[in-house]
Amino acid sequence: MTSLARIPCTIVTGFLGSGKTTLIRHVLANANGRRLAVIVNEFGDVGIDGEILKGCGDASCPEENIVELANGCLCCTVADEFVPALDAILAMEPAVEHIVIETSGLALPKPLVQAFHWPAIKSRVTVDGVVAVVDGAALADGQVSADLEALSQQRAADDALDHDDPIEEVFEDQIACADLVVLNKRDLLDAGGLERAMAAVTGALPRAVAIVTVADGKVDPIALLGLGVGTENDIENRMTHHDTELDHDHDDFDSFVVPLAEIGDPDTISTRIAELAKSHNVLRVKGFAAVTGKPMRLLIQAVGPRVSHYYDRPWAASEDRQGSVVVIGLKGLDREAVTKSLAG
């Protein structure tokens, strides 16, 4: 009876730009009345992912049910961040029926799942399942994320880097903990590309795990929520690269926020972002912009040189039409040059 009374929690993990936020947004928009809450773990100083999810405006998950934790990787701040967030969610009225956690792209899911053994959590919440979202287009090209050409060249030149590369280790650790793998961006793959992407995933899986292929993160919520695994009861059997480490860091990555004044043409900033991905080690850009003469807010999403944008909602009368984007890249990223290019 105690197990039945616990609130199920789905952990959505995945590398930078894999499509986690898009997937969760789709789940929220198709919850069919089920009362959901979301914990968003940002990497950076601006709540872009939380704002994207709040833009759904779905009654099943009102804005107050979306909790943003922007003070570091959630797997590193369980005591200070995660437990208080759960306390707030579990106290909500009407009661939440299911919790979704979007981890940062750099998070290791295993320490987070292990936290569900804590007395303050164990009797109240259970891990319904860990869902790993992967970038099918990048995997088809032999990469775990888009536009890591320089890194791929280093790996090709030195086989020793296969085991020392922290990006590969994060990817493999996320896959190792998964109960379901969502291979996203199926629409960008031909038959050969899909075969290569699937082979990359199955090659990283240490055990039999279901894989679903989708475009634009459109997974049926029925398939995603309600796995009923109780992952915390099996997590010690899921071996990862970091099992012998007490802590981990993200020193190989850098992130910062660039404010954007009103822009005149969305295609111009898209071109700038694509060029930055080629000339600098920029992995991910996401954020918002105000377009002159347009009442709608422009949402910008970029994975390497692949940039998309669309108008997601009207600017509120009380809002300052001030855009901003968070930039995530490899350590040593030239902040000044990137900022100057984006601010244009």
Backbone hydrogen bonds, N-H to C=O, Kabsch-Sander energy under -0.5 kcal/mol:
donor,donor_aa,acceptor,acceptor_aa,energy
5,A,1,M,-1.6
6,R,2,T,-0.8
6,R,3,S,-0.8
7,I,124,R,-2.9
9,C,126,T,-2.1
10,T,99,I,-2.9
11,I,9,C,-0.5
11,I,129,G,-2.2
12,V,10,T,-0.6
12,V,101,I,-3.4
13,T,11,I,-0.7
13,T,131,V,-3.1
15,F,133,V,-0.6
18,S,15,F,-2.0
23,L,19,G,-2.2
24,I,20,K,-2.5
25,R,21,T,-2.5
26,H,22,T,-1.9
27,V,23,L,-2.0
28,L,24,I,-2.7
29,A,25,R,-2.0
30,N,26,H,-0.8
30,N,27,V,-0.9
31,A,28,L,-1.0
34,R,31,A,-1.7
36,L,34,R,-0.6
36,L,60,S,-2.3
37,A,98,H,-1.7
38,V,65,N,-2.5
39,I,100,V,-2.7
40,V,38,V,-0.6
40,V,67,V,-3.2
41,N,39,I,-0.6
41,N,102,E,-2.7
42,E,40,V,-0.8
42,E,69,L,-1.7
44,G,42,E,-0.5
48,I,46,V,-2.2
51,E,47,G,-1.9
52,I,48,I,-2.3
53,L,49,D,-2.2
54,K,50,G,-2.5
55,G,51,E,-1.3
56,C,53,L,-1.8
57,G,54,K,-0.9
61,C,58,D,-1.4
65,N,62,P,-2.2
66,I,63,E,-1.8
67,V,38,V,-3.2
67,V,65,N,-0.7
68,E,66,I,-0.5
69,L,40,V,-3.2
70,A,68,E,-0.6
76,C,73,C,-2.1
77,T,73,C,-0.6
77,T,74,L,-0.9
81,E,77,T,-2.6
82,F,77,T,-1.1
83,V,78,V,-1.8
85,A,81,E,-1.6
86,L,82,F,-2.4
87,D,83,V,-2.5
88,A,84,P,-2.1
89,I,85,A,-2.0
90,L,86,L,-2.9
91,A,87,D,-0.9
92,M,89,I,-1.5
97,E,35,R,-2.6
98,H,35,R,-1.3
99,I,8,P,-2.3
100,V,37,A,-2.7
101,I,10,T,-2.9
102,E,39,I,-3.0
102,E,100,V,-0.5
103,T,12,V,-2.1
103,T,101,I,-0.7
107,A,104,S,-1.6
112,L,108,L,-0.7
113,V,109,P,-2.6
114,Q,110,K,-2.6
115,A,111,P,-1.1
116,F,113,V,-1.7
117,H,114,Q,-1.8
118,W,115,A,-1.8
121,I,118,W,-2.1
122,K,118,W,-3.5
123,S,119,P,-0.7
124,R,121,I,-2.0
125,V,121,I,-2.5
126,T,7,I,-2.2
128,D,9,C,-1.8
128,D,126,T,-1.0
129,G,9,C,-1.1
131,V,11,I,-3.4
131,V,129,G,-0.5
132,A,130,V,-0.5
132,A,180,L,-2.5
133,V,13,T,-3.0
133,V,131,V,-0.6
134,V,132,A,-0.5
134,V,182,V,-2.7
136,G,134,V,-1.0
136,G,184,N,-1.9
139,L,135,D,-2.4
140,A,136,G,-2.1
141,D,137,A,-0.9
141,D,138,A,-0.8
142,G,139,L,-1.7
143,Q,138,A,-2.5
152,S,148,L,-2.5
153,Q,149,E,-2.2
154,Q,150,A,-1.9
155,R,151,L,-2.3
156,A,152,S,-2.2
157,A,153,Q,-1.7
158,D,154,Q,-1.5
161,L,158,D,-1.8
162,D,159,D,-1.6
163,H,160,A,-1.1
164,D,160,A,-0.7
165,D,161,L,-1.8
169,E,165,D,-1.9
170,V,166,P,-2.4
171,F,167,I,-2.1
172,E,168,E,-2.6
173,D,169,E,-2.7
174,Q,170,V,-2.2
175,I,171,F,-2.2
176,A,172,E,-2.4
177,C,173,D,-1.0
178,A,175,I,-1.3
179,D,130,V,-3.5
180,L,130,V,-1.5
181,V,210,A,-2.5
182,V,132,A,-2.9
182,V,180,L,-0.5
183,L,181,V,-0.7
183,L,212,V,-3.2
184,N,134,V,-2.6
184,N,182,V,-1.0
186,R,214,V,-2.9
188,L,185,K,-1.7
189,L,186,R,-1.7
194,L,190,D,-2.6
195,E,191,A,-2.0
196,R,192,G,-2.1
197,A,193,G,-2.6
198,M,194,L,-2.7
199,A,195,E,-2.0
200,A,196,R,-2.0
201,V,197,A,-1.9
202,T,198,M,-2.9
203,G,199,A,-2.0
204,A,200,A,-0.8
204,A,201,V,-0.9
205,L,201,V,-1.3
210,A,179,D,-0.6
212,V,181,V,-2.6
214,V,183,L,-2.4
218,K,215,A,-1.7
219,V,217,G,-2.0
223,A,220,D,-1.6
224,L,220,D,-1.3
225,L,221,P,-3.2
229,V,128,D,-2.5
230,G,127,V,-1.3
231,T,127,V,-1.7
233,N,230,G,-2.2
234,D,231,T,-1.9
235,I,231,T,-1.0
237,N,234,D,-1.9
238,R,235,I,-1.6
239,M,237,N,-0.9
243,D,240,T,-1.2
245,E,242,H,-1.5
253,F,250,H,-1.8
254,D,329,G,-2.8
256,F,327,V,-1.8
258,V,325,V,-2.8
260,L,323,G,-2.9
263,I,290,A,-2.9
268,T,265,D,-0.9
269,I,265,D,-1.1
270,S,266,P,-1.9
271,T,267,D,-2.1
272,R,268,T,-1.9
273,I,269,I,-2.4
274,A,270,S,-2.3
275,E,271,T,-2.2
276,L,272,R,-2.1
277,A,273,I,-1.9
278,K,274,A,-1.0
279,S,275,E,-2.2
280,H,276,L,-2.6
282,V,276,L,-0.5
282,V,280,H,-1.6
283,L,281,N,-0.6
283,L,328,I,-2.4
284,R,328,I,-2.2
285,V,302,A,-1.8
286,K,326,V,-1.7
287,G,300,I,-2.2
288,F,324,S,-2.5
289,A,298,L,-1.9
291,V,296,M,-0.5
292,T,263,I,-2.8
294,K,291,V,-2.5
297,R,313,R,-3.8
298,L,289,A,-2.6
299,L,297,R,-0.6
299,L,310,Y,-3.5
300,I,287,G,-3.0
301,Q,308,S,-2.7
302,A,285,V,-2.5
303,V,306,R,-2.6
304,G,283,L,-1.5
306,R,303,V,-2.1
307,V,305,P,-0.8
308,S,301,Q,-3.1
310,Y,299,L,-1.7
312,D,297,R,-1.9
312,D,310,Y,-0.6
313,R,297,R,-0.7
315,W,295,P,-2.6
319,E,316,A,-1.5
322,Q,320,D,-3.3
323,G,260,L,-2.1
323,G,321,R,-0.6
324,S,288,F,-1.4
325,V,258,V,-2.1
326,V,286,K,-2.9
327,V,256,F,-3.1
328,I,284,R,-2.8
329,G,254,D,-2.7
330,L,281,N,-2.1
331,K,252,D,-2.0
333,L,330,L,-1.1
335,R,333,L,-1.4
338,V,334,D,-2.3
339,T,335,R,-3.0
340,K,336,E,-2.3
341,S,337,A,-2.1
342,L,338,V,-2.4
343,A,339,T,-2.7
344,G,340,K,-1.3
